[in-house]
Amino acid sequence: MRHAGLWLLTLALGGLGGYAFSRLGVPLAWLLGSLAVVAAVGLCGFRLAMPPGGRQVGQVLLGCAIGLTFTPQVAAYVAGFLPVMIGAAFLSIGYGVLAGLALLRTSGTDPATAFFSSVPGGVVEMSVLAEQHKGDTASVSLAQSLRILLVVITIPPIVTLLGLTGSDPFELLVLPFQPLGLAVLLAGCAALGWLGGRRKIANAWFLGPMLVALAVSISGNVLSGVPTELVNFAQVVMGATLGLRYQRDRVLALRRFLAPAFLSTVILVGLNVATGIVIGLLVGLPPVTMALAISPGGMAEMSITAKILHLGVPIVVAFHVVRIFLVIGFTGQVYKRVFLPRA
């Protein structure tokens, strides 16, 4: 009961933060508000917690909502940019190397920690790889979550202030809510997410549901849309989960590492966003959409950002999916060639 009370308190605080931010007109309000309140409480020294599987529930809901944005025409259009996606992914890995070298010089940490803290992969995946190469998983986890935090709290407000929202090259579909259809759809999404998680697939709880919803959407079988309230709840869950990573004792223990990690993160984010804008101008896509597509934020966080701000969700999703698979597939080899000799 004590744990359940703590879980409910965390969700309630996250929900209050999201509601307050939405009333203030903050972009991506439910995610940012939840993140801000939960992180602030944690940095004040109070312990909060999310229920086991909470993040996965949020990922299933978001993955389902994102997958439903694909149509056969959209999928075919996005597939035509596959060479650009692959090139952008390798550029991101290269920028991760540069950011890692900067972190290695400024932090005094070991090469494995510096490199896996800087490559734009998932928090869990990069922490596991760091552990395999004898890096400090706590530092890697903090740096990776700092990267996602920096992107989430800067890009949506900047895009909104510049009036660049609504630059979606695709027509936005609003699907009707059908309770039974949604239940069937979410059951299939959760099943594939669970199977992918069992297989240790990166971002399985987001990718699996997204693939199920994508397949349903492309087939033309419209079971149901995902209500806005559920999307908002998913944002609260994701924001609270990210906010929990900023516990006071954890941050204080790594305070000497924090400033160099922040500098490395700024380098990484700046290079990726600038590259996205240039690619957008070259291939004829909205530069702001490409900035999101190549920004080193989390896949789920960037996808929901694109959805809320109407910035070409399928393009953003596709670029992030390709990068995740290439990052996981090649970072080990890159580390051995570039950073291992420095160990």
C-alpha positions in Angstrom: 0.0 0.0 0.0 2.9 2.4 0.7 4.3 1.8 -2.7 0.9 2.2 -4.4 0.5 5.5 -2.5 3.8 6.7 -3.8 3.0 5.7 -7.3 -0.3 7.6 -7.2 1.4 10.6 -5.7 4.0 10.7 -8.5 1.3 10.4 -11.2 -0.8 13.0 -9.5 2.1 15.5 -9.3 2.9 14.8 -12.9 -0.7 15.3 -13.9 -0.9 18.5 -12.0 2.3 19.7 -13.7 1.0 18.8 -17.1 -2.4 20.5 -16.5 -0.7 23.7 -15.2 1.6 23.8 -18.3 -1.3 23.2 -20.6 -3.2 26.1 -19.0 -0.1 28.3 -19.5 0.0 27.3 -23.2 3.4 25.6 -23.0 4.1 23.4 -26.0 4.2 19.6 -25.2 2.6 20.7 -21.9 1.7 17.3 -20.4 5.2 15.8 -20.9 7.1 18.9 -19.9 4.9 19.8 -16.9 5.1 16.3 -15.5 8.9 16.2 -16.0 9.4 19.6 -14.4 7.3 18.9 -11.3 8.7 15.4 -10.7 12.3 16.4 -11.3 11.9 19.4 -9.0 10.5 17.3 -6.2 13.3 14.8 -6.6 16.0 17.5 -6.6 14.6 18.8 -3.3 15.4 15.4 -1.8 12.0 13.8 -1.8 11.6 10.3 -3.1 9.0 9.5 -5.7 8.4 6.4 -7.8 6.6 5.1 -10.8 4.7 1.7 -10.8 6.6 -1.2 -12.5 5.7 -1.2 -16.2 4.5 2.4 -16.1 6.9 3.6 -18.8 5.9 0.7 -20.9 2.2 1.6 -20.7 3.1 5.1 -21.9 5.2 3.8 -24.7 2.4 1.4 -25.9 -0.1 4.3 -26.0 2.3 6.6 -27.8 3.5 3.9 -30.2 -0.1 3.1 -31.1 -1.0 6.7 -31.6 2.1 7.3 -33.8 1.6 4.2 -35.9 -1.9 5.3 -36.8 -0.6 8.3 -38.6 0.8 6.2 -41.4 -1.2 5.5 -44.5 0.0 3.5 -47.6 0.8 6.7 -49.4 2.7 8.1 -46.5 4.7 4.9 -45.9 5.7 4.8 -49.6 6.7 8.4 -49.6 8.8 8.0 -46.4 10.5 4.9 -47.7 11.9 7.0 -50.6 14.1 8.8 -48.1 15.9 5.7 -46.8 19.3 6.6 -48.2 19.0 10.0 -46.5 18.1 8.3 -43.3 21.1 6.0 -43.4 23.4 8.9 -44.2 22.0 11.0 -41.4 22.3 8.1 -38.9 26.0 7.7 -39.6 26.5 11.4 -39.3 24.9 11.2 -35.9 27.3 8.5 -34.9 30.2 10.6 -36.1 28.9 13.6 -34.1 28.7 11.2 -31.1 32.4 10.5 -31.6 33.2 14.2 -31.6 31.1 14.8 -28.5 32.7 11.8 -26.8 36.2 13.0 -27.5 35.2 16.4 -26.0 33.8 14.7 -22.9 36.9 12.5 -22.6 39.2 15.6 -22.6 37.1 17.7 -20.2 35.8 15.2 -17.7 38.8 13.0 -16.9 36.5 9.9 -17.2 37.4 6.7 -19.0 37.0 6.2 -22.8 34.0 3.8 -22.5 32.1 6.1 -20.3 32.8 9.2 -22.5 31.9 7.4 -25.7 28.7 5.7 -24.6 27.6 8.8 -22.8 27.7 10.7 -26.1 26.3 8.4 -28.8 22.7 9.2 -29.4 21.2 5.8 -28.5 18.7 4.7 -25.9 19.5 5.2 -22.2 19.2 1.5 -21.4 21.0 0.3 -24.5 24.0 2.6 -24.1 24.3 1.8 -20.4 24.4 -1.9 -21.2 27.1 -1.4 -23.8 29.1 0.8 -21.4 28.9 -1.9 -18.8 30.1 -4.5 -21.3 33.2 -2.3 -22.0 33.8 -1.5 -18.3 32.4 2.0 -18.3 30.5 3.7 -15.5 26.8 3.0 -16.1 25.6 5.6 -13.7 27.4 8.4 -15.5 26.3 7.1 -18.9 22.6 6.9 -17.8 22.8 10.5 -16.4 24.4 11.8 -19.6 22.0 10.1 -21.9 18.9 11.3 -19.9 20.5 14.8 -19.9 20.6 14.7 -23.7 16.9 13.8 -23.9 16.1 16.4 -21.3 17.9 19.2 -23.2 16.2 18.4 -26.5 12.8 18.1 -25.0 12.9 21.3 -23.0 14.5 23.4 -25.8 13.2 22.4 -29.2 9.4 22.5 -28.6 9.4 26.0 -27.1 11.8 27.3 -29.7 9.7 25.9 -32.6 6.6 27.4 -31.0 8.1 30.8 -30.4 9.3 31.0 -34.0 5.8 30.1 -35.2 7.0 27.0 -37.0 4.4 24.5 -35.8 2.0 23.0 -38.3 4.7 22.5 -40.9 3.4 19.0 -41.5 3.8 17.8 -45.1 1.1 15.2 -44.6 -2.6 15.6 -44.1 -3.5 15.0 -40.4 -6.0 12.1 -40.0 -8.5 12.3 -37.1 -9.8 8.7 -36.4 -13.0 8.1 -34.5 -12.8 6.5 -31.0 -14.3 3.1 -30.9 -13.9 1.5 -27.4 -14.0 -2.2 -28.5 -11.7 -1.5 -31.5 -9.2 0.4 -29.3 -9.2 -2.5 -26.8 -8.4 -5.0 -29.5 -5.8 -2.6 -31.0 -4.0 -2.0 -27.7 -4.0 -5.7 -26.9 -2.2 -6.4 -30.1 0.2 -3.5 -29.5 1.0 -4.7 -25.9 1.5 -8.2 -27.1 4.1 -7.3 -29.7 5.8 -4.9 -27.3 6.1 -7.6 -24.7 7.5 -10.1 -27.2 10.0 -7.5 -28.4 11.0 -6.8 -24.8 11.5 -10.5 -24.2 13.8 -10.6 -27.3 15.8 -7.6 -25.9 14.9 -5.4 -28.9 15.7 -1.8 -28.4 12.7 0.4 -27.7 10.5 -2.7 -28.1 7.6 -1.2 -26.1 7.4 1.7 -28.5 8.4 0.1 -31.8 6.2 -3.0 -31.4 3.0 -1.1 -30.8 3.9 1.4 -33.5 4.3 -1.5 -36.0 1.0 -3.1 -35.1 -0.9 0.2 -35.4 1.0 1.0 -38.7 0.0 -2.4 -40.1 -3.6 -1.8 -39.2 -3.6 1.7 -40.6 -2.0 0.6 -43.9 -4.4 -2.3 -44.3 -7.3 0.2 -44.1 -8.9 -1.5 -41.1 -9.6 1.5 -38.9 -10.3 -0.1 -35.5 -10.1 3.2 -33.5 -8.2 6.3 -32.9 -6.4 7.0 -29.6 -8.3 9.6 -27.6 -6.4 12.8 -26.7 -6.9 12.0 -23.0 -4.9 8.8 -23.3 -2.1 10.6 -25.3 -1.9 13.2 -22.5 -1.8 10.4 -19.9 1.0 8.8 -21.8 2.9 12.1 -21.9 2.5 12.4 -18.1 3.9 8.9 -17.6 6.9 9.6 -19.9 7.6 12.9 -18.3 7.4 11.6 -14.8 9.7 8.7 -15.7 12.3 11.1 -17.2 12.0 13.4 -14.2 12.7 10.5 -11.7 16.2 10.3 -13.1 17.1 13.6 -11.4 17.1 12.5 -7.8 19.2 14.8 -5.6 21.6 12.2 -4.3 22.3 10.9 -7.7 22.9 14.3 -9.2 25.2 15.3 -6.3 27.2 12.1 -6.6 28.0 12.9 -10.3 28.2 16.7 -10.0 31.8 16.9 -11.3 30.7 14.9 -14.4 27.6 17.0 -15.0 29.2 20.1 -16.5 31.4 18.3 -19.0 28.5 16.1 -19.9 26.3 19.1 -20.5 28.9 20.6 -22.8 29.2 17.4 -24.7 25.4 17.2 -25.0 25.2 20.8 -26.4 27.8 19.9 -29.0 25.9 16.8 -30.0 22.5 18.5 -30.1 23.8 21.5 -32.0 25.5 19.5 -34.7 22.5 17.2 -35.3 19.9 20.0 -35.4 22.0 22.0 -37.8 22.5 19.0 -40.0 18.7 18.3 -40.0 18.0 21.9 -41.1 20.5 21.6 -43.9 19.2 18.2 -45.1 15.6 19.6 -45.0 16.6 22.5 -47.3 18.4 20.1 -49.6 15.7 17.4 -50.0 12.7 19.7 -49.9 11.3 18.8 -46.5 10.4 21.4 -43.8 13.6 22.1 -42.0 11.9 22.1 -38.6 10.6 18.6 -39.3 14.1 17.5 -40.2 15.6 19.2 -37.1 13.3 16.9 -35.0 14.0 13.9 -37.2 17.8 14.1 -36.7 17.8 15.6 -33.2 19.3 13.3 -30.6 16.3 13.1 -28.4 14.5 9.9 -27.5 12.5 8.2 -30.2 9.2 8.3 -28.2 9.8 11.9 -27.0 10.6 13.2 -30.4 7.7 11.3 -32.0 5.1 12.8 -29.6 6.7 16.2 -30.0 6.2 15.9 -33.8 2.6 14.8 -33.2 1.6 17.5 -30.8 3.3 20.3 -32.9 2.1 18.8 -36.3 5.6 18.4 -37.7 5.5 15.4 -40.0 5.3 12.4 -37.6 6.1 9.6 -40.1 9.3 11.4 -41.2 10.5 11.9 -37.7 9.7 8.3 -36.7 11.4 6.8 -39.7 14.6 8.7 -39.2 14.8 7.8 -35.5 14.1 4.1 -36.1 16.9 3.8 -38.7 19.3 5.6 -36.4 18.5 3.5 -33.4 19.2 0.2 -35.3 22.4 1.6 -36.9 23.6 3.0 -33.6 23.1 -0.3 -31.8 24.7 -2.2 -34.6 27.8 -0.1 -35.1 28.7 1.7 -31.9 30.7 -1.3 -30.5 32.9 -1.4 -33.6 33.3 2.4 -33.5 34.4 2.2 -29.8 37.0 -0.4 -30.5 38.5 1.5 -33.4 38.4 5.1 -31.9 38.2 4.9 -28.2 39.6 1.5 -27.1 43.2 2.4 -28.0 42.9 5.4 -25.6 41.9 3.2 -22.7 
